[in-house]
Amino acid sequence: MTAEATPAPAEAAPPLHGLRVLDLATLFAGPLAATMLGDFGAEVIKVEHPTRPDPSRGHGPAKDGVGLWWKILGRNKRTITLDLASPRGRDVLLRLAADADVIVENFRPGTLERWGLGWAELAAVNPRLVLARVTGFGQFGPYSHRPGFGTLAEAMSGFAAMTGEPEGPPTLPPFGLADSIAALATAYAVMTALNGRATTGRGQVVDLAIIEPILTVLGPQPLWYDQLGYVQPRTGNRSRNNAPRNTYRTADGSWLAVSTSAQSIAERVMRLVGREELAAEPWFGSGSGRAEHADVLDEAVGDWIARHSREDAMAAFEKAEAAIAPVYDIRDVMDDPQYRALDSVTEVPDPELGPIRMQNVLFRLSETPGSIRWAGRPHGADTDAVLAELGLSAPEISALRTEGAL
């Protein structure tokens, strides 16, 4: 066979093809973790209450009565309705669980047990199941039965205490930061548990408290306090670890962010702004030393940037191989050539809204890439199809709906 006649290789299945996930969770960490699994090929079945759908359907702006946040959070998921608190709903969930690999839930501890759907019952029908339990405070401890949300984790982790201007109040993020970090951690935990299953043949419970992953990403705060009694204060845009590090306004009214985490970058910035003498100071040789002199370094960089347009300042920094970036709002993100090259915000067809744009999958795989196959679907859109695949007849499905189990 000639090279020209060699058949093209068959397209590889996505890496999580064949993995079945039941998403019982709401707002936002659990569902987002299930979305991440679905983006790489897992079959995700979103289970919502018949009359109380996932609140994300009503969060934030809507278009033509269709919640936009749900279009992202519900992508790549089939949607069914099921009242888990009803006996018949419980029975259907157990039948679904028998053929599932993963269940993601975020009810308060004890809720699934009260419905007869705790780990004992789930493991009895499927010993290979991984049950990911995502709650504010975990499954045990003095706060475990409190309602928990990402905002509380952002407050309790120390994030808010160190965020904001030195003389200002603690500052919370204007988006679901702790939930999003917890979602990443949950997806990682699920894949870790599944890999463990490949060795042991058994599933297990993932207990993830939303207060913990954000604490991890805050860095060495516990160690600093343990060893030095050090509590990081609010420093605004400055860092206690290096300088100059701030946002600076240009002559044409734009804002630029400068980072000098590397010593060589800090030296290049000083040469660029014409203040080489500062780089010769003994304190300039370490990030902490520069941070102690942030006022003088900010003045040097800020004065130089204030005399230049955004375009000119960016060009000069790039030529000097110094680190700089414009401060974007979402309009800039949507128009940026690097984001466009990466297809970071991609277009997805949607039968309700037409073409819509949203964040793409988290990363690129060269051989088995993920994809957005569809945006979030209407409430319960796939109930009949999923239950029919489970072996329920049309009269049985109708009876469940009449009883209020669906």
Secondary structure as GFF3:
##gff-version 3
##sequence-region A 1 406
A	DSSP	three_ten_helix	3	5	.	.	.	ID=ss1
A	DSSP	beta_strand	20	23	.	.	.	ID=ss2
A	DSSP	alpha_helix	29	39	.	.	.	ID=ss3
A	DSSP	beta_strand	43	48	.	.	.	ID=ss4
A	DSSP	three_ten_helix	55	58	.	.	.	ID=ss5
A	DSSP	beta_strand	62	63	.	.	.	ID=ss6
A	DSSP	beta_strand	66	67	.	.	.	ID=ss7
A	DSSP	alpha_helix	68	73	.	.	.	ID=ss8
A	DSSP	beta_strand	77	81	.	.	.	ID=ss9
A	DSSP	alpha_helix	87	98	.	.	.	ID=ss10
A	DSSP	beta_strand	102	105	.	.	.	ID=ss11
A	DSSP	alpha_helix	111	114	.	.	.	ID=ss12
A	DSSP	alpha_helix	119	125	.	.	.	ID=ss13
A	DSSP	beta_strand	130	135	.	.	.	ID=ss14
A	DSSP	alpha_helix	150	156	.	.	.	ID=ss15
A	DSSP	alpha_helix	159	162	.	.	.	ID=ss16
A	DSSP	alpha_helix	177	200	.	.	.	ID=ss17
A	DSSP	beta_strand	205	209	.	.	.	ID=ss18
A	DSSP	alpha_helix	211	217	.	.	.	ID=ss19
A	DSSP	alpha_helix	221	228	.	.	.	ID=ss20
A	DSSP	beta_strand	246	249	.	.	.	ID=ss21
A	DSSP	beta_strand	255	258	.	.	.	ID=ss22
A	DSSP	alpha_helix	263	272	.	.	.	ID=ss23
A	DSSP	alpha_helix	276	279	.	.	.	ID=ss24
A	DSSP	three_ten_helix	282	285	.	.	.	ID=ss25
A	DSSP	alpha_helix	287	292	.	.	.	ID=ss26
A	DSSP	alpha_helix	294	306	.	.	.	ID=ss27
A	DSSP	alpha_helix	310	319	.	.	.	ID=ss28
A	DSSP	beta_strand	324	326	.	.	.	ID=ss29
A	DSSP	alpha_helix	330	335	.	.	.	ID=ss30
A	DSSP	alpha_helix	337	342	.	.	.	ID=ss31
A	DSSP	beta_strand	345	348	.	.	.	ID=ss32
A	DSSP	beta_strand	356	359	.	.	.	ID=ss33
A	DSSP	alpha_helix	383	389	.	.	.	ID=ss34
A	DSSP	alpha_helix	394	403	.	.	.	ID=ss35
###
